[in-house]
Amino acid sequence: MLFLQRTVFWFLLFAVAGWNASEAKNNQSEGAITFYTDATCFKMLSDQAVTYTQLHFFSERNQFTFAAKDSFFTAAFTVRATFTDASDPKKVIEKQWTMNIDDNISAGDTAKNIPIIFENSFAVKPGKYKLTIWIEDENDKTRTGNYSEEMDIPDYAGKQLNLSQIELATQALKGGNNDDMFVKNGYTIFPNPTKFYGSNLPRLTFYSEVYNLDFEEGGANNSYTADFILTDEAGSVIKEFPSKTFNKAGKTAVIIHSLNIISIQSGRYFLIIRVTDNSNKKMAQSKKLFAIYRDGESIYETQADDSFFRDLDVQGAVRAGNILSIVGRPDDTKIYSQLELEGKRKFLDRFWKERDPSPGTKSNELLMDYYKRYEDANMKFSTPNREGWKTDLGRVYMVYGPPAQIEKHEFESDKKPYQLWYYFQLKDQPAQTIFVFADLTESGIQQLLHSNARGELSDARWQDRVAK
């Protein structure tokens, strides 16, 4: 790393209006506590046998349990991060630390979705690892969240031109003490672990480091050029931004830049930084996956059908299987569960192509619709202990889509909370299809009581069940 390794860590609270973090999925945790993690690797100048690896975290205040302390409320959570060597599971690097949320918080502010951003760093030998992160609520130890991913730790020990991995950011400000969190080489880089941009973050801001430039004081062509390219997940170029040429100040350099992405449609993209050393024309590049989301757009609608499952990973396969369990037949789900990852890719391609309402067009509208429903169900109906698509509300939403009309009865003195969903002219269903959900235990969880839809639960006496 181009700055001294820090040994003291704390966390930062700051509000980002209209943050769309709830839409990010690939690096989202599982469990009752939702958090997002992004790992970025840099060269460790003090010890080239290891790679400086930073973990950035995003969560929100309302994910934690607060307890009264004096006239305010406090919360705390413990984080454990583990790197397990893929070639030798006995080789483990682990840190555990506890963080406090005690910034004079009043009772009315404990449930707000105020972002919590923090980081920690590790010195890791290059190689393949499984990263596992576990977070536990100190005031309610039944509430935990976990995340894992397979990752490669790069080796920067060689003498060839090289780039660090790319750190995504919400903003970069000049200045700051190198002992402070988020400060790198005289800049404060506020990380974006969600990897999401959009209406409220219209500029893609990032940080990277360049290593082993051919530098000679007063030499000719003492500059390097950086190109910035966006591609889709299949590798097709979406946009090339203007190049920037920088004068060298030594063999190492930093790239801090932001790109205007206001015109880019919602979707998942790779940012590629390509550096050319103008002294010897050697090149190096680094790339980073990120997503753009804007209200009313699907993050998948720009992706070509034939490449949608091309880069399916383990987490994506789980998500695709969840959707399949709602859309497909029991046999489809059974077969899918028995396949390896490559088999799952082929199965999904065949399954959705058979259902494409407009073969030959760029996208499969039905596939996009179901993925959008899945995103919406998780955003709208998730509970602390259950993902939204697994709830009765989420299942009906996924199968039939958004209702045409919702009638809510939440505060009637003689009835428990309930709501009616109305659909009109569903295919092979009554002209007016009704679903009745009720919170029978008054715990905030709505269950399906009755529907006149074919194949759904029917109970003509449902009104008796909601009576107090």
C-alpha positions, -999 to 999 in steps of 0.1 A, spaced: 0 0 0 13 35 -6 6 46 29 13 32 64 -9 4 76 -33 15 102 -38 -4 134 -67 15 149 -102 12 134 -135 30 141 -167 35 122 -183 65 105 -220 74 104 -232 96 76 -265 99 57 -268 94 19 -302 106 8 -322 82 -12 -295 54 -10 -305 24 -30 -285 -1 -11 -314 -25 -6 -312 -33 -43 -277 -47 -42 -277 -85 -40 -244 -101 -51 -224 -89 -21 -253 -88 4 -253 -109 36 -277 -135 46 -295 -137 79 -313 -112 102 -286 -85 99 -282 -71 64 -248 -58 54 -227 -54 23 -190 -61 19 -164 -52 -7 -128 -63 -7 -100 -44 -24 -63 -54 -27 -32 -32 -29 5 -36 -29 22 -38 5 55 -19 1 68 -28 36 64 -66 30 60 -78 -6 53 -114 5 18 -103 14 -10 -82 -2 -27 -54 17 -64 -63 16 -91 -39 28 -126 -49 37 -152 -22 35 -186 -26 51 -220 -10 47 -250 -15 70 -277 6 85 -286 17 120 -320 -1 120 -303 -35 116 -292 -34 153 -309 -35 187 -306 -5 209 -307 -4 247 -312 26 269 -280 41 285 -285 72 306 -306 96 285 -296 80 252 -296 47 234 -267 26 223 -260 -5 202 -230 -27 195 -221 -55 172 -192 -79 168 -176 -86 134 -155 -117 126 -137 -118 92 -119 -150 82 -97 -158 52 -93 -195 47 -67 -208 23 -84 -229 -4 -53 -252 -7 -50 -257 30 -81 -251 52 -59 -252 83 -43 -219 72 -66 -192 84 -63 -155 89 -89 -141 112 -98 -109 130 -127 -102 154 -136 -68 168 -166 -51 184 -180 -17 173 -202 6 193 -230 29 180 -233 55 208 -234 89 192 -260 105 215 -289 86 198 -324 94 209 -352 68 210 -368 82 179 -336 78 159 -328 42 167 -349 27 138 -337 51 111 -319 37 81 -288 58 86 -258 42 69 -229 28 89 -197 26 69 -165 11 83 -134 -8 72 -106 -32 84 -74 -44 68 -55 -76 65 -20 -87 53 -27 -118 32 -4 -140 12 -14 -141 -25 -36 -171 -34 -71 -184 -35 -92 -180 -3 -127 -183 10 -137 -150 27 -163 -155 55 -178 -126 75 -201 -129 105 -218 -101 124 -236 -105 157 -259 -80 175 -244 -75 210 -278 -66 225 -297 -95 208 -273 -124 200 -301 -142 181 -296 -116 154 -267 -124 131 -257 -119 95 -232 -138 74 -215 -135 40 -190 -156 21 -173 -156 -12 -144 -172 -31 -117 -147 -39 -82 -145 -54 -56 -124 -36 -33 -110 -63 5 -110 -62 20 -75 -67 56 -85 -59 68 -86 -95 85 -57 -114 60 -56 -143 36 -26 -147 6 -34 -125 -26 -19 -111 -42 -25 -78 -78 -36 -76 -104 -8 -79 -120 7 -48 -155 20 -56 -164 52 -38 -193 76 -32 -169 106 -32 -133 115 -29 -121 146 -11 -86 161 -10 -71 162 24 -71 141 56 -48 126 81 -33 92 70 -41 78 104 -78 84 99 -102 60 84 -107 61 46 -77 83 40 -52 72 13 -23 93 1 -37 126 12 -73 119 0 -104 108 19 -120 81 -2 -155 73 11 -161 37 0 -192 23 -16 -194 -14 -5 -229 -18 -20 -214 -13 -55 -246 5 -65 -250 39 -83 -280 56 -98 -302 87 -95 -286 98 -62 -251 88 -72 -248 98 -108 -210 98 -109 -190 66 -106 -161 75 -83 -131 52 -78 -95 49 -65 -67 27 -78 -29 25 -75 -3 21 -103 29 1 -96 63 -1 -114 61 28 -138 93 33 -158 104 65 -142 136 85 -147 140 120 -133 139 144 -163 134 115 -188 115 117 -220 79 106 -222 77 108 -184 39 103 -184 13 76 -184 -22 75 -199 -53 60 -183 -83 48 -203 -117 42 -187 -141 18 -203 -175 3 -193 -186 -31 -206 -216 -53 -199 -211 -86 -181 -205 -104 -215 -176 -80 -222 -193 -59 -249 -182 -23 -247 -210 1 -235 -190 33 -233 -154 46 -236 -147 77 -216 -120 103 -225 -85 92 -217 -64 111 -191 -26 116 -193 -7 121 -161 29 131 -154 49 106 -134 61 116 -100 79 83 -93 75 46 -100 41 45 -82 10 67 -87 -26 69 -77 -57 73 -99 -86 91 -84 -114 98 -109 -151 99 -114 -172 93 -145 -206 107 -154 -229 77 -157 -263 96 -157 -271 84 -193 -262 47 -186 -293 24 -183 -299 3 -152 -278 -28 -153 -246 -46 -142 -213 -34 -157 -176 -37 -155 -154 -7 -150 -121 -13 -167 -91 10 -161 -63 5 -186 -29 22 -180 -3 27 -207 32 37 -197 42 62 -223 80 55 -218 78 19 -230 42 15 -241 36 -13 -216 0 -18 -205 -18 -30 -174 -55 -31 -165 -79 -38 -137 -117 -42 -137 -145 -40 -112 -181 -51 -113 -208 -26 -102 -244 -19 -108 -266 10 -118 -302 12 -106 -329 38 -111 -365 37 -99 -387 22 -125 -359 4 -143 -348 -32 -139 -311 -38 -133 -314 -67 -158 -333 -52 -187 -302 -42 -207 -286 -76 -207 -288 -98 -237 -308 -130 -232 -280 -153 -245 -255 -139 -220 -278 -136 -189 -265 -167 -172 -231 -167 -187 -213 -155 -156 -236 -173 -131 -218 -178 -98 -229 -197 -67 -249 -168 -52 -266 -161 -86 -274 -198 -89 -292 -197 -55 -312 -167 -66 -321 -183 -99 -332 -215 -80 -354 -194 -57 -372 -179 -87 -374 -214 -103 -391 -228 -72 -419 -202 -77 -421 -203 -115 -413 -239 -124 -427 -273 -116 -415 -294 -87 -396 -316 -111 -377 -286 -125 -367 -276 -90 -356 -312 -82 -335 -315 -113 -319 -281 -109 -309 -288 -73 -289 -319 -84 -269 -301 -111 -234 -287 -108 -229 -249 -116 -223 -254 -154 -253 -277 -156 -274 -251 -138 -264 -225 -164 -275 -247 -193 -307 -257 -175 -316 -221 -169 -308 -211 -205 -331 -238 -218 -358 -232 -193 -362 -195 -200 -356 -197 -237 -386 -221 -239 -407 -194 -222 -394 -164 -241 -425 -145 -254 -405 -128 -282 -376 -151 -294 -349 -133 -313 -352 -100 -295 -324 -86 -273 -340 -96 -240 -364 -121 -226 -391 -100 -212 -406 -127 -190 -373 -135 -175 -367 -99 -167 -402 -95 -152 -397 -124 -128 -363 -111 -117 -378 -77 -111 -406 -92 -91 -380 -111 -71 -361 -79 -64 -393 -61 -54 -406 -89 -32 -374 -89 -12 -374 -51 -9 -411 -48 0 -419 -79 21 -387 -91 39 -389 -96 77 -360 -98 101 -361 -136 98 -374 -143 63 -366 -130 28 -395 -113 11 -399 -139 -17 -404 -166 10 -434 -148 26 -470 -153 15 -471 -117 2 -439 -122 -17 -449 -155 -33 -482 -141 -45 -464 -110 -58 -440 -132 -77 -465 -155 -92 -492 -129 -102 -473 -96 -102 -482 -64 -85 -519 -62 -76 -542 -38 -94 -556 -26 -61 -548 -31 -24 -574 -26 3 -558 -23 38 -576 -27 71 -550 -21 98 -567 -2 126 -601 -17 131 -610 -22 168 -629 -55 162 -605 -70 136 -569 -80 134 -549 -63 106 -557 -76 72 -555 -66 35 -571 -76 2 -553 -77 -31 -573 -74 -63 -563 -86 -97 -584 -81 -128 -584 -104 -159 -556 -127 -149 -551 -154 -175 -571 -186 -166 -585 -170 -134 -617 -153 -124 -623 -118 -139 -618 -104 -104 -592 -124 -84 -589 -117 -47 -562 -126 -22 -568 -120 16 -538 -117 39 -540 -112 77 -517 -107 106 -534 -132 129 -507 -131 156 -504 -93 153 -466 -97 149 -463 -79 116 -463 -111 95 -492 -113 70 -503 -148 60 -526 -159 31 -560 -168 44 -582 -170 13 -583 -166 -25 -607 -173 -53 -578 -180 -76 -576 -216 -90 -551 -237 -71 -548 -213 -42 -560 -216 -5 -597 -210 -2 -615 -203 31 -650 -188 29 -650 -182 66 -618 -160 66 -637 -131 81 -643 -151 112 -606 -157 116 -597 -120 115 -624 -111 141 -610 -103 176 
